[in-house]
């Protein structure tokens, strides 16, 4: 499985990856001088993933792509991803205050193309901590707050599944007092390919509205970077996925028509900014005087 999303040149020398300057990433200090909500990058991540790949209506996926991105060859293929993360900044201080380090999220990723090359895009995402939501906005992820739970693995005891044939893993997401998604994966074997929708580079939009007028102050197509990527052995198996109809978002448009496979693995990497591909013209003009 390739989860790199970067070229071999970028893997060997992350300094060659075009990135935004980290300047301005730290939230302002409070009046008593305490640190901001999000320390500046680099940000290190380690996490467990539960992924269900499926097919939906290709037209619904294409309708969520900005004009700068083209449909994928298999346009209706989607990855529903649950992640249980632990993260920290450069000095790792968050790791001894876990509420600053740990969070979970659920997101839907679709395939697409950029200038003919394979790409991916996060179209919906929920997260259970404010610092992760704010950090996601910086990187172009359209994060909203939700509640996410996942089956965990421990090295001992009867209250844990093993990474072995027949083990079952579940995950749920709710938001705004509504059910968003539920997944169950039953492991069968180690995977030769792993999930594929999330493998190409992630192409998201940094979109921040202006304080006045309707035109956004920032509207950029960006490519997520990252280095020091590592993936555990990937297990795969049969899967069930439900996207619920009562969400505030129109998730039924992306409801599964065919569930393909489920995957369970661990993944880690480091983020230090994004590559700005296009500074797009606003789609909405300020109101005329």
Beta strands, then each sheet from edge to edge (+ up, - down):
strand 1: 43-55
strand 2: 70-71
strand 3: 77-88
strand 4: 102-114
strand 5: 117-127
strand 6: 143-145
strand 7: 147-150
strand 8: 168-175
strand 9: 178-190
strand 10: 203-209
strand 11: 216-224
strand 12: 227-231
strand 13: 235-243
strand 14: 258-271
strand 15: 274-279
sheet 1: 2+ 4- 3+ 1- 14+ 12-
sheet 2: 2+ 4- 3+ 1- 14+ 13- 9+ 8- 7+
sheet 3: 2+ 4- 5+ 6+
sheet 4: 10+ 11- 15+
end
